[in-house]
Amino acid sequence: MNIDINCDLGEGFGPWRMGDDAALLEIVTSANVACGHHAGAPVIMAATARAAKARGVDLGAHVSFPDLAGFGRRVIAMSHAELEAHVLFQIGALEAMARAAGHRVTHLNAHGALGNLACADRDVAETLVRATRAFDPDMALLVLSKTELESVARRAGLRTFNLFLADRAYDANGQLTPRARPGAVIHDDAQVLARVRRVLEDRTIVTHDGGRLEIDVQSILVHSDTPGAVTLARAIRVEIERAGGAVTPLSRLA
C-alpha cells in the first residue's frame, strides 16, 4: 500500500508567513502551493519550489478564486471563461517558479470555495478540468470520492488521485461539511488519527451525520495552518507505516 501525504504550503503573503513549511517539507511527499490568489506571492512561491525540489517533494498548484481578503473561502461570481483564465494564470505562475528551480508542477488541487464548488457543480468541475488539460493533459488532479469533480476528471481522461482530508468532516454525499457548521473542522489530534487508521484499514469514514461512507484514498492531506500541523503530519506518517504502507509522492504512485 503506497500513500501520499499532501500539504497546503506557501500560504504566506509578503513578510507574513503561515505554518512551518520547512518542517512540513521534511515529512510530506507532495505540496500544494498557493499561487497568489488566496495566499502566496512570487518570492514565497519561488522559495517553496526550491525547497520542494531539494527534498524530493512533488509540486502542485493550489488554485482558488481571486480572494486574498477571504483566504479563498468565498465564491467569486465570474463566467466560466474567466474562471478558466484565472486557473491557467495560477498554474502558469507556479510553473515558471518550478522551472527556475529545476522542478515541475505535476498536480493540481483546488482550494477552499473553488474546490467545494467544483465538487458539487458539474459546470465548474468541467471548467477546472478544461483548464488543467489545456495546460498539461498529463497533469494529475486531486479529487474527493463520489463528487462531480472526480466524475468529470475521469471522464475527460485526466489522471486523478483521491484525497482524504483527515481533519475535515464529510457529508453523506462525499462533500466536505461547510466550515460554518459545528464539527466541520476536527481539532482533536486523537480523533484525526483514529479517522486515518479507519480509512487505511477499510477505506471508510464516519460522516457528519453519523453514517458510513466508503471512499477511495491515495493521498492524505494535512493543513499547514492547523495548530500543531508538524506533529500531526509526523503522526499520520507513523500511522501509515504502522499499517504496512509506504509514504510515496503522487508522481510515483501507480
Long-range contacts (C-beta under 8 A, 24 or more apart in sequence): 1-200, 1-243, 1-244, 1-245, 1-246, 2-218, 2-245, 2-246, 2-247, 2-248, 2-252, 2-253, 2-254, 3-200, 3-217, 3-218, 3-219, 3-220, 3-240, 3-245, 3-246, 3-247, 3-248, 4-29, 4-30, 4-58, 4-161, 4-218, 4-219, 4-220, 4-247, 4-248, 4-249, 4-250, 4-253, 5-29, 5-30, 5-219, 5-220, 5-222, 5-233, 5-236, 5-237, 5-240, 5-247, 6-30, 6-31, 6-32, 6-60, 6-109, 6-142, 6-163, 6-219, 6-220, 6-221, 6-222, 6-250, 7-31, 7-32, 7-221, 7-222, 7-223, 7-224, 7-229, 7-233, 8-32, 8-34, 8-62, 8-109, 8-111, 8-221, 8-223, 8-224, 8-225, 9-33, 9-34, 9-48, 9-52, 9-224, 10-34, 10-39, 10-40, 10-44, 10-45, 10-47, 10-48, 10-62, 11-38, 11-39, 11-40, 11-224, 11-225, 12-39, 12-40, 12-41, 12-44, 13-39, 13-40, 13-41, 13-44, 13-68, 14-41, 18-224, 18-225, 19-224, 19-225, 19-229, 20-224, 20-229, 20-230, 21-48, 21-51, 21-224, 22-51, 23-230, 24-222, 24-224, 24-229, 24-230, 24-233, 25-51, 25-52, 25-55, 25-57, 26-55, 27-230, 27-233, 27-234, 27-237, 28-57, 28-222, 28-233, 29-57, 29-58, 29-247, 29-248, 29-249, 29-250, 30-57, 30-58, 30-59, 30-60, 30-107, 30-219, 30-249, 30-250, 30-251, 31-57, 31-58, 31-59, 31-60, 32-60, 32-61, 32-62, 32-107, 32-109, 32-111, 32-142, 33-59, 33-60, 33-61, 33-62, 33-94, 34-62, 34-64, 34-111, 35-61, 35-62, 35-63, 35-64, 35-90, 35-91, 35-93, 35-94, 36-90, 36-93, 37-63, 37-64, 37-65, 37-66, 37-67, 37-68, 37-72, 37-86, 37-90, 38-62, 38-64, 38-65, 38-67, 38-68, 38-70, 38-71, 38-72, 38-73, 38-111, 38-112, 39-68, 39-71, 39-72, 42-93, 42-97, 45-93, 45-94, 45-97, 46-97, 46-100, 46-101, 48-97, 49-94, 49-97, 49-98, 49-100, 49-101, 49-103, 50-101, 50-103, 52-101, 52-103, 53-98, 53-101, 53-102, 53-103, 56-249, 57-249, 58-106, 58-107, 58-249, 58-250, 58-251, 59-94, 59-98, 59-103, 59-104, 59-105, 59-106, 59-107, 60-105, 60-106, 60-107, 60-108, 60-109, 60-142, 60-250, 61-90, 61-91, 61-94, 61-95, 61-105, 61-107, 61-108, 61-109, 62-109, 62-110, 62-111, 63-87, 63-90, 63-91, 63-108, 63-109, 63-110, 63-111, 63-114, 63-128, 64-90, 64-110, 64-111, 64-112, 64-113, 64-114, 64-115, 65-112, 65-113, 65-114, 67-112, 67-113, 71-112, 72-111, 72-112, 72-113, 72-114, 73-112, 73-113, 73-179, 74-113, 75-113, 75-114, 75-117, 76-113, 80-123, 80-124, 80-126, 80-127, 83-124, 83-127, 83-128, 83-131, 84-127, 84-130, 84-131, 84-134, 87-127, 87-128, 87-131, 87-132, 88-131, 88-134, 88-135, 91-131, 91-132, 91-135, 91-139, 92-135, 95-135, 105-136, 105-139, 106-139, 106-140, 106-250, 106-251, 107-139, 107-140, 107-141, 107-142, 107-161, 107-250, 107-251, 108-132, 108-139, 108-140, 108-141, 108-142, 109-141, 109-142, 109-163, 110-142, 110-149, 115-149, 116-175, 116-176, 116-178, 118-147, 118-148, 118-149, 119-143, 119-144, 119-147, 119-148, 119-149, 119-174, 119-175, 119-176, 120-147, 120-148, 120-175, 121-148, 122-148, 122-151, 122-152, 125-149, 125-151, 125-152, 125-153, 126-152, 129-153, 129-156, 129-158, 130-156, 132-158, 133-158, 140-250, 140-251, 142-219, 142-250, 144-174, 144-175, 144-176, 144-215, 145-174, 145-214, 145-215, 145-216, 145-217, 146-173, 146-174, 146-213, 146-215, 147-173, 147-174, 147-175, 161-218, 161-219, 161-250, 161-253, 162-215, 162-216, 162-217, 162-218, 162-219, 163-217, 163-218, 163-219, 163-220, 163-221, 164-196, 164-199, 164-205, 164-215, 164-217, 164-219, 164-220, 164-221, 165-221, 165-223, 166-192, 166-193, 166-195, 166-196, 166-199, 166-220, 166-221, 166-222, 166-236, 167-192, 167-222, 167-223, 167-226, 167-232, 169-207, 169-208, 170-205, 170-207, 170-208, 170-213, 170-215, 171-207, 171-208, 171-209, 172-207, 172-208, 172-209, 172-211, 172-213, 174-213, 174-215, 177-208, 181-208, 183-208, 184-208, 187-226, 189-228, 189-231, 189-232, 189-235, 192-232, 192-236, 193-232, 193-235, 193-236, 193-239, 196-220, 196-236, 196-239, 196-240, 197-239, 197-243, 200-239, 200-240, 200-243, 200-245, 201-243, 218-250, 218-253, 219-250
